[in-house]
């Protein structure tokens, strides 16, 4: 288990082994989530949703209108 200390300014250093595991580089954003039981989850945000643009292709020959996609019809 890795450990770090919080400074008076509220800063901490991510331990080197953790940085290596998530391939974090300077500028990597960290996303902090507090779970209902008090557990804190920290994720390295290494990709943007924009990186996924163009990954999925529409099936050929089958088109659906926007009004057909509405789940409340």
N, CA, C and O atoms as CSV, one atom per row, in Angstrom:
chain,resi,resn,atom,element,x,y,z
A,1,UNK,N,N,0.849,-1.168,0.000
A,1,UNK,CA,C,0.000,0.000,0.000
A,1,UNK,C,C,0.899,1.236,0.000
A,1,UNK,O,O,1.884,1.303,0.735
A,2,UNK,N,N,0.546,2.202,-0.827
A,2,UNK,CA,C,1.304,3.448,-0.908
A,2,UNK,C,C,0.681,4.491,-0.001
A,2,UNK,O,O,-0.502,4.427,0.334
A,3,UNK,N,N,1.496,5.442,0.383
A,3,UNK,CA,C,1.055,6.462,1.330
A,3,UNK,C,C,1.669,7.800,0.967
A,3,UNK,O,O,2.793,7.862,0.467
A,4,UNK,N,N,0.919,8.888,1.222
A,4,UNK,CA,C,1.457,10.229,1.037
A,4,UNK,C,C,0.911,11.109,2.147
A,4,UNK,O,O,-0.009,10.716,2.864
A,5,UNK,N,N,1.478,12.300,2.289
A,5,UNK,CA,C,1.095,13.220,3.355
A,5,UNK,C,C,0.471,14.469,2.750
A,5,UNK,O,O,0.912,14.949,1.706
A,6,UNK,N,N,-0.541,14.985,3.400
A,6,UNK,CA,C,-1.200,16.218,2.976
A,6,UNK,C,C,-0.457,17.402,3.572
A,6,UNK,O,O,-0.170,17.415,4.769
A,7,UNK,N,N,-0.140,18.407,2.743
A,7,UNK,CA,C,0.565,19.592,3.225
A,7,UNK,C,C,-0.425,20.596,3.801
A,7,UNK,O,O,-1.638,20.410,3.700
A,8,UNK,N,N,0.091,21.648,4.399
A,8,UNK,CA,C,-0.752,22.710,4.961
A,8,UNK,C,C,-1.575,23.396,3.877
A,8,UNK,O,O,-2.631,23.955,4.171
A,9,UNK,N,N,-1.107,23.362,2.623
A,9,UNK,CA,C,-1.830,23.962,1.507
A,9,UNK,C,C,-2.843,22.997,0.891
A,9,UNK,O,O,-3.499,23.342,-0.092
A,10,UNK,N,N,-2.979,21.801,1.451
A,10,UNK,CA,C,-3.919,20.822,0.919
A,10,UNK,C,C,-3.382,20.050,-0.269
A,10,UNK,O,O,-4.158,19.479,-1.035
A,11,UNK,N,N,-2.077,20.024,-0.435
A,11,UNK,CA,C,-1.457,19.333,-1.564
A,11,UNK,C,C,-0.845,18.022,-1.100
A,11,UNK,O,O,-0.515,17.854,0.074
A,12,UNK,N,N,-0.700,17.098,-2.037
A,12,UNK,CA,C,-0.019,15.840,-1.748
A,12,UNK,C,C,0.729,15.396,-2.997
A,12,UNK,O,O,0.466,15.895,-4.092
A,13,UNK,N,N,1.646,14.475,-2.842
A,13,UNK,CA,C,2.383,13.919,-3.964
A,13,UNK,C,C,1.874,12.510,-4.202
A,13,UNK,O,O,1.803,11.707,-3.272
A,14,UNK,N,N,1.520,12.206,-5.439
A,14,UNK,CA,C,1.102,10.845,-5.764
A,14,UNK,C,C,2.364,9.990,-5.772
A,14,UNK,O,O,3.318,10.313,-6.480
A,15,UNK,N,N,2.388,8.911,-5.003
A,15,UNK,CA,C,3.585,8.077,-4.935
A,15,UNK,C,C,4.028,7.579,-6.309
A,15,UNK,O,O,3.199,7.325,-7.183
A,16,UNK,N,N,5.334,7.442,-6.487
A,16,UNK,CA,C,5.915,7.077,-7.781
A,16,UNK,C,C,5.366,5.765,-8.320
A,16,UNK,O,O,5.124,5.648,-9.522
A,17,UNK,N,N,5.166,4.778,-7.459
A,17,UNK,CA,C,4.665,3.493,-7.959
A,17,UNK,C,C,3.242,3.621,-8.493
A,17,UNK,O,O,2.880,2.937,-9.450
A,18,UNK,N,N,2.441,4.478,-7.894
A,18,UNK,CA,C,1.080,4.711,-8.371
A,18,UNK,C,C,1.115,5.480,-9.691
A,18,UNK,O,O,0.384,5.143,-10.622
A,19,UNK,N,N,1.958,6.509,-9.780
A,19,UNK,CA,C,2.099,7.265,-11.034
A,19,UNK,C,C,2.509,6.341,-12.167
A,19,UNK,O,O,1.999,6.453,-13.282
A,20,UNK,N,N,3.421,5.436,-11.886
A,20,UNK,CA,C,3.870,4.494,-12.913
A,20,UNK,C,C,2.770,3.535,-13.334
A,20,UNK,O,O,2.637,3.219,-14.517
A,21,UNK,N,N,1.983,3.071,-12.376
A,21,UNK,CA,C,0.919,2.110,-12.662
A,21,UNK,C,C,-0.133,2.697,-13.591
A,21,UNK,O,O,-0.617,2.005,-14.487
A,22,UNK,N,N,-0.496,3.968,-13.392
A,22,UNK,CA,C,-1.526,4.604,-14.229
A,22,UNK,C,C,-0.921,5.415,-15.368
A,22,UNK,O,O,-1.640,6.097,-16.099
A,23,UNK,N,N,0.393,5.342,-15.519
A,23,UNK,CA,C,1.112,6.069,-16.568
A,23,UNK,C,C,0.817,7.564,-16.510
A,23,UNK,O,O,0.595,8.198,-17.542
A,24,UNK,N,N,0.814,8.129,-15.295
A,24,UNK,CA,C,0.537,9.552,-15.100
A,24,UNK,C,C,1.777,10.377,-15.427
A,24,UNK,O,O,2.892,10.060,-15.013
A,25,UNK,N,N,1.547,11.421,-16.168
A,25,UNK,CA,C,2.609,12.361,-16.551
A,25,UNK,C,C,2.249,13.727,-15.975
A,25,UNK,O,O,1.114,13.920,-15.539
A,26,UNK,N,N,3.175,14.674,-15.960
A,26,UNK,CA,C,2.808,16.018,-15.522
A,26,UNK,C,C,1.628,16.537,-16.337
A,26,UNK,O,O,1.627,16.458,-17.566
A,27,UNK,N,N,0.640,17.059,-15.652
A,27,UNK,CA,C,-0.557,17.553,-16.313
A,27,UNK,C,C,-1.715,16.570,-16.300
A,27,UNK,O,O,-2.834,16.932,-16.663
A,28,UNK,N,N,-1.464,15.321,-15.886
A,28,UNK,CA,C,-2.548,14.344,-15.794
A,28,UNK,C,C,-3.561,14.807,-14.759
A,28,UNK,O,O,-3.194,15.170,-13.642
A,29,UNK,N,N,-4.836,14.795,-15.132
A,29,UNK,CA,C,-5.888,15.220,-14.206
A,29,UNK,C,C,-6.333,14.027,-13.374
A,29,UNK,O,O,-6.427,12.905,-13.872
A,30,UNK,N,N,-6.606,14.285,-12.099
A,30,UNK,CA,C,-7.109,13.256,-11.197
A,30,UNK,C,C,-8.561,13.564,-10.869
A,30,UNK,O,O,-8.907,14.709,-10.579
A,31,UNK,N,N,-9.403,12.550,-10.915
A,31,UNK,CA,C,-10.823,12.687,-10.603
A,31,UNK,C,C,-11.059,12.017,-9.254
A,31,UNK,O,O,-10.785,10.829,-9.089
A,32,UNK,N,N,-11.570,12.785,-8.288
A,32,UNK,CA,C,-11.795,12.305,-6.930
A,32,UNK,C,C,-13.291,12.066,-6.720
A,32,UNK,O,O,-14.111,12.922,-7.050
A,33,UNK,N,N,-13.643,10.906,-6.172
A,33,UNK,CA,C,-15.041,10.572,-5.889
A,33,UNK,C,C,-15.132,10.059,-4.459
A,33,UNK,O,O,-14.343,9.212,-4.042
A,34,UNK,N,N,-16.105,10.581,-3.710
A,34,UNK,CA,C,-16.351,10.103,-2.351
A,34,UNK,C,C,-17.593,9.218,-2.409
A,34,UNK,O,O,-18.661,9.664,-2.829
A,35,UNK,N,N,-17.449,7.973,-1.989
A,35,UNK,CA,C,-18.544,7.012,-1.995
A,35,UNK,C,C,-19.384,7.187,-0.725
A,35,UNK,O,O,-18.910,7.767,0.251
A,36,UNK,N,N,-20.625,6.691,-0.731
A,36,UNK,CA,C,-21.491,6.850,0.436
A,36,UNK,C,C,-20.907,6.291,1.737
A,36,UNK,O,O,-21.216,6.785,2.821
A,37,UNK,N,N,-20.068,5.266,1.628
A,37,UNK,CA,C,-19.478,4.681,2.841
A,37,UNK,C,C,-18.210,5.402,3.294
A,37,UNK,O,O,-17.562,4.971,4.248
A,38,UNK,N,N,-17.848,6.507,2.612
A,38,UNK,CA,C,-16.671,7.280,2.991
A,38,UNK,C,C,-15.410,6.901,2.235
A,38,UNK,O,O,-14.385,7.568,2.379
A,39,UNK,N,N,-15.462,5.850,1.436
A,39,UNK,CA,C,-14.322,5.451,0.623
A,39,UNK,C,C,-14.061,6.513,-0.435
A,39,UNK,O,O,-14.999,7.035,-1.038
A,40,UNK,N,N,-12.795,6.833,-0.662
A,40,UNK,CA,C,-12.420,7.811,-1.681
A,40,UNK,C,C,-11.773,7.067,-2.841
A,40,UNK,O,O,-10.849,6.276,-2.650
A,41,UNK,N,N,-12.267,7.330,-4.038
A,41,UNK,CA,C,-11.712,6.729,-5.247
A,41,UNK,C,C,-11.060,7.840,-6.055
A,41,UNK,O,O,-11.675,8.874,-6.313
A,42,UNK,N,N,-9.819,7.622,-6.452
A,42,UNK,CA,C,-9.091,8.595,-7.272
A,42,UNK,C,C,-8.760,7.913,-8.596
A,42,UNK,O,O,-8.144,6.848,-8.617
A,43,UNK,N,N,-9.176,8.536,-9.703
A,43,UNK,CA,C,-8.903,7.987,-11.024
A,43,UNK,C,C,-8.066,8.968,-11.817
A,43,UNK,O,O,-8.277,10.178,-11.743
A,44,UNK,N,N,-7.127,8.450,-12.570
A,44,UNK,CA,C,-6.344,9.288,-13.477
A,44,UNK,C,C,-7.146,9.453,-14.754
A,44,UNK,O,O,-7.505,8.470,-15.403
A,45,UNK,N,N,-7.425,10.690,-15.109
A,45,UNK,CA,C,-8.181,10.977,-16.328
A,45,UNK,C,C,-7.171,11.115,-17.450
A,45,UNK,O,O,-6.647,12.199,-17.706
A,46,UNK,N,N,-6.906,9.999,-18.115
A,46,UNK,CA,C,-5.861,9.987,-19.133
A,46,UNK,C,C,-6.403,10.164,-20.543
A,46,UNK,O,O,-5.641,10.439,-21.470
A,47,UNK,N,N,-7.731,10.008,-20.714
A,47,UNK,CA,C,-8.312,10.166,-22.038
A,47,UNK,C,C,-9.528,11.072,-21.964
A,47,UNK,O,O,-10.201,11.152,-20.937
A,48,UNK,N,N,-9.791,11.737,-23.042
A,48,UNK,CA,C,-10.963,12.593,-23.168
A,48,UNK,C,C,-12.040,11.828,-23.929
A,48,UNK,O,O,-11.729,10.932,-24.715
A,49,UNK,N,N,-13.279,12.171,-23.704
A,49,UNK,CA,C,-14.366,11.570,-24.482
A,49,UNK,C,C,-14.180,11.868,-25.965
A,49,UNK,O,O,-14.636,11.105,-26.817
A,50,UNK,N,N,-13.515,12.972,-26.274
A,50,UNK,CA,C,-13.269,13.327,-27.674
A,50,UNK,C,C,-12.318,12.351,-28.349
A,50,UNK,O,O,-12.334,12.224,-29.573
A,51,UNK,N,N,-11.476,11.650,-27.560
A,51,UNK,CA,C,-10.580,10.642,-28.121
A,51,UNK,C,C,-11.356,9.475,-28.726
A,51,UNK,O,O,-10.826,8.729,-29.550
A,52,UNK,N,N,-12.611,9.322,-28.315
A,52,UNK,CA,C,-13.418,8.199,-28.779
A,52,UNK,C,C,-14.205,8.520,-30.045
A,52,UNK,O,O,-14.886,7.652,-30.591
A,53,UNK,N,N,-14.117,9.744,-30.504
A,53,UNK,CA,C,-14.860,10.150,-31.703
A,53,UNK,C,C,-14.494,9.260,-32.881
A,53,UNK,O,O,-13.317,9.043,-33.167
A,54,UNK,N,N,-15.514,8.748,-33.558
A,54,UNK,CA,C,-15.296,7.927,-34.747
A,54,UNK,C,C,-15.030,6.467,-34.475
A,54,UNK,O,O,-14.818,5.708,-35.420
A,55,UNK,N,N,-15.032,6.034,-33.215
A,55,UNK,CA,C,-14.746,4.632,-32.908
A,55,UNK,C,C,-15.888,3.701,-33.324
A,55,UNK,O,O,-15.651,2.556,-33.710
A,56,UNK,N,N,-17.114,4.190,-33.246
A,56,UNK,CA,C,-18.268,3.361,-33.579
A,56,UNK,C,C,-18.806,3.738,-34.951
A,56,UNK,O,O,-18.893,4.914,-35.304
A,57,UNK,N,N,-19.156,2.738,-35.696
A,57,UNK,CA,C,-19.741,2.968,-37.019
A,57,UNK,C,C,-21.194,2.507,-36.991
A,57,UNK,O,O,-21.525,1.505,-36.358
A,58,UNK,N,N,-22.057,3.249,-37.684
A,58,UNK,CA,C,-23.465,2.875,-37.772
A,58,UNK,C,C,-23.606,1.629,-38.630
A,58,UNK,O,O,-22.896,1.474,-39.623
A,59,UNK,N,N,-24.528,0.732,-38.250
A,59,UNK,CA,C,-24.757,-0.453,-39.088
A,59,UNK,C,C,-25.238,-0.035,-40.474
A,59,UNK,O,O,-26.048,0.882,-40.607
A,60,UNK,N,N,-24.742,-0.703,-41.489
A,60,UNK,CA,C,-25.111,-0.342,-42.859
A,60,UNK,C,C,-26.556,-0.742,-43.149
A,60,UNK,O,O,-27.003,-1.833,-42.797
A,61,UNK,N,N,-27.267,0.171,-43.800
A,61,UNK,CA,C,-28.612,-0.110,-44.239
A,61,UNK,C,C,-29.693,0.088,-43.182
A,61,UNK,O,O,-30.875,0.058,-43.525
A,62,UNK,N,N,-29.348,0.285,-41.935
A,62,UNK,CA,C,-30.365,0.452,-40.904
A,62,UNK,C,C,-30.229,1.831,-40.285
A,62,UNK,O,O,-29.250,2.123,-39.599
A,63,UNK,N,N,-31.212,2.670,-40.532
A,63,UNK,CA,C,-31.207,4.023,-39.981
A,63,UNK,C,C,-32.404,4.184,-39.064
A,63,UNK,O,O,-33.475,3.634,-39.320
A,64,UNK,N,N,-32.216,4.939,-38.000
A,64,UNK,CA,C,-33.290,5.185,-37.038
A,64,UNK,C,C,-33.442,6.695,-36.900
A,64,UNK,O,O,-32.464,7.417,-36.707
A,65,UNK,N,N,-34.698,7.163,-37.002
A,65,UNK,CA,C,-34.956,8.585,-36.830
A,65,UNK,C,C,-34.847,8.947,-35.346
A,65,UNK,O,O,-35.016,8.090,-34.479
A,66,UNK,N,N,-34.569,10.209,-35.064
A,66,UNK,CA,C,-34.410,10.659,-33.682
A,66,UNK,C,C,-35.680,10.419,-32.879
A,66,UNK,O,O,-35.602,10.007,-31.722
A,67,UNK,N,N,-36.860,10.670,-33.472
A,67,UNK,CA,C,-38.102,10.449,-32.730
A,67,UNK,C,C,-38.315,8.971,-32.393
A,67,UNK,O,O,-39.039,8.663,-31.446
A,68,UNK,N,N,-37.703,8.050,-33.144
A,68,UNK,CA,C,-37.792,6.626,-32.834
A,68,UNK,C,C,-36.863,6.237,-31.673
A,68,UNK,O,O,-37.035,5.178,-31.069
A,69,UNK,N,N,-35.893,7.083,-31.368
A,69,UNK,CA,C,-34.957,6.819,-30.284
A,69,UNK,C,C,-35.510,7.245,-28.935
A,69,UNK,O,O,-34.963,6.867,-27.899
A,70,UNK,N,N,-36.585,8.025,-28.927
A,70,UNK,CA,C,-37.136,8.558,-27.689
A,70,UNK,C,C,-37.671,7.418,-26.816
A,70,UNK,O,O,-38.606,6.728,-27.224
A,71,UNK,N,N,-37.098,7.205,-25.621
A,71,UNK,CA,C,-37.534,6.089,-24.769
A,71,UNK,C,C,-38.883,6.323,-24.102
A,71,UNK,O,O,-39.430,5.393,-23.510
A,72,UNK,N,N,-39.440,7.530,-24.176
A,72,UNK,CA,C,-40.695,7.848,-23.487
A,72,UNK,C,C,-41.910,7.810,-24.400
A,72,UNK,O,O,-42.964,8.333,-24.037
A,73,UNK,N,N,-41.790,7.211,-25.563
A,73,UNK,CA,C,-42.940,7.208,-26.474
A,73,UNK,C,C,-43.968,6.205,-26.070
A,73,UNK,O,O,-44.998,6.077,-26.732
